[in-house]
Structure formats: C-alpha cells, structure tokens
C-alpha cells in the first residue's frame, strides 16, 4: 500500500500526544463553534491542569514554560512570532 509517508511512519488513526479529539459529553459534536463556525467534531482538545482548551482547525499550539500547551489563533501566533523576531520576547 502506498501512503505517501516515509517508511515506518504510521497512519494517524490515534490521538496526538498534545491535541486529542474533541469529545465532551456536555457539548454536542454537531454544534458550531462560536470562534470558527465549524462543528466541534472537527476540533481538538488540549488537557490542562484546570479543565482544558478547545483547538479550532488552523490553530497553532504553543508550549509554555510550565509544560502546558495552549492553542493560538494564527493572527496571535504570527504577532508573537514577529515580536520575538524583533527581540521583544
């Protein structure tokens, strides 16, 4: 079978180490996200010390010093990247 992946790399049928599938019993997966308009079935979830974070399609994941990960909208991510590139971080 040709998958287009390097030898030894598996299909991504499982959840990631940081971002998991968004599945919550209190939120229907067919509901539209208020941030991006896509259904929650298309979203991810990052566990956090207190609850967690919804990850919209297209979000970047930022690791912070305490080992926690946060989703960031592309505009915020690029603004932070520009600031760090200019020596502001």
Residue pairs with C-beta under 8 A, 6 or more apart in sequence:
3 11
5 11
15 21
16 44
18 46
18 61
18 69
19 44
19 45
19 46
19 55
19 61
19 69
20 44
20 45
20 46
20 47
21 44
21 45
22 29
22 40
22 41
22 43
22 44
22 45
22 54
22 55
23 29
23 45
24 40
24 45
27 40
28 40
29 39
29 40
29 41
30 39
30 40
30 41
31 39
31 40
32 38
32 39
33 39
33 40
33 43
33 54
33 56
35 54
35 56
35 73
36 56
36 57
36 58
38 56
38 57
40 54
42 57
43 54
43 55
43 56
43 57
44 54
44 55
44 59
44 71
45 52
45 53
45 54
45 55
46 52
46 53
46 55
46 61
46 69
46 70
46 71
48 68
49 68
53 69
53 70
53 71
54 71
55 61
55 71
56 71
56 73
58 73
58 74
59 71
59 72
59 73
59 74
60 71
60 72
60 73
60 74
60 77
61 69
61 70
61 71
61 72
62 69
62 70
62 71
62 72
62 77
62 80
63 69
64 70
72 80
80 89
83 89
